[in-house]
Amino acid sequence: MSLKLDRGFEYLKMLAVISVMILIGQRIGYGMQIISSLPGMIIIALIAFIALVIKDSFPALKFPAFAWASLIALILSMPFMPTAELFLKYTNQVNFLGTTTPILAFAGISVGNKIEDLKRLSWKVFIVAIAVFIGTFFGSAIVAQIVLKIQGII
Amino acid sequence: MSKEKKRSKLEMTEQPASLVKLYLTVLVIVVITEMIGTKTFSIGPGQVVLLPMLFAVIIGIIITPDLLGAKITKLRDLISMTEVKTAGSYVMIALLPLGVKYGTLVGPNIVQVIKSGPAFLLQELGNLGTVFIALPLALFLGMGREAVGATASICREPTLGVIGEKYGISSPEGTGVLGTYLMGTVFGTIFFGLLGGFAVATGLHPLALAMASGMGSGSMMAAASGALAEAVPEMKDSILAYAATSNMLTGVTGLYSVVFLGLPLVNFMYDKLSPVFDKRNRGEK
């Protein structure tokens, strides 16, 4: 139990650090005032925390915390939900792109221990991986295009 | 083994100085990249959208100990392998606010999203497109069973687990899956960040491209759909909502799709195609 509590504090600390970075980043990038964005940021961090707790509580589900976070926010913001108006009013004070820069800065640094592994890979892997990316992306896009057309949505 | 354990225990203990170094470095990257802002320019028929996150990942990679850090001692003192390792655990947490934001984009558009349900489900099958494009290419380049692991899917964590369990991670198939996984980890966001905006030039509908952006990786989805949304700003909200929904769906179906569709299909195609390529490669020699 105490281990779980430690973990909870660790999560909160990490979320607090990231929230500060987002607030500063979007102040610079999109001119959004830190004070007026603060309530929305706290709500977002809390949902993120709940997502982590759910994921840790039900490891057998294999549903990532990222997806839990989206799902909770999705439910709270559906048009017929009484929470939608207030929830969106605050969370709209946090910019979507503003949340992405800290992620990618951490992600860039985190691949630092894979550079040597990467150097060992053959150039063939590089080409094949690009083909995998393109195949996955356009495979999905073409199927989606056809089905959306048939449905008359696009 | 015991050495390994000892090391991981050491890293578990909090080192405030190391954390502060990492925080400040990331904050500086965030400040710099937000000051640069979004850059958009046209190349031929398409549009290239460079988002701050793209600059952030590139700066992040460059300052690591094996790259710029190898040349500059001061930088190595700032970002050593300890900070690199800690950064990894922060990625997962840092993704969550983005996950919440994506949820707030899907929620208000939920009716429209549900109407597109059939397209969402069927486009998941489109991920198998990799088998038809990448597998022949891998065989053409002379890869063996590595090709099966490398091209079964886009090789995010679920695929890594499935292949590792079935063939062992040190098998040829395991080497293949690790190769694509590594490439995706290092170059995935950069590649999809560039592709997302440019893909509009193909004439495919932005909503179809948005669905394709959800591949089971939060950061790749953000890079692809973020660039796409900047390229087609009048559809921004729908694009992000469709991408997020597709990504959530891949989170649910991804594992099963690899086990029941991707792997059987790639193995079937390998058995059919590899004799052809073997003969051709031998003929050349």
Interface residues (C-beta under 8 A of the other chain):
Chain A: Y11 M14 L15 V17 I18 S19 M21 I22 I24 G25 Q26 I28 G29 Y30 M41 I44 A45 I47 A48 A51 L52 K62 F63 P64 A65 F66 A67 W68 A69 S70 L71 I72 A73 L74 I75 L76 S77 M78 P79 M81 A84 F87 L88 T91 N92 V94 F96 L97 G98 T99 T100 T101 P102 I103 L104 A105 F106 A107 G108 I109 S110 V111 G112 N113 K114 I115 E116 D117 L118 L121 K124 V125 F126 I127 V128 A129 I130 A131 V132 F133 I134 G135 T136 F137 F138 G139 S140 A141 I142 V143 A144 Q145 V147 L148 Q151 I153 I154
Chain B: L22 Y23 T25 V26 L27 I29 V30 V31 T33 E34 M35 G37 T38 L51 P52 M53 L54 A56 V57 I58 I59 G60 I61 I62 I63 T64 P65 D66 L67 G69 I79 M81 E83 V84 K85 A87 G88 S89 Y90 V91 M92 I93 A94 L95 L96 P97 L98 G99 V100 K101 Y102 G103 T104 L105 V106 G107 P108 I110 V111 K115 S116 P118 A119 F120 L122 Q123 E124 L125 G126 N127 L128 G129 T130 V131 F132 I133 A134 L137 A138 L141 G142 M143 A147 A150 T151 S153 I154 C155 G179 T180 L182 M183 G184 T185 V186 F187 G188 T189 F191 F192 L195 A199 T202 L204 H205 L207 A208 L209 M211 A212 S213 M215 G218 S219 A222 A223 A224 G226 L240 A244 S246 N247 M248 G251 V252 L255
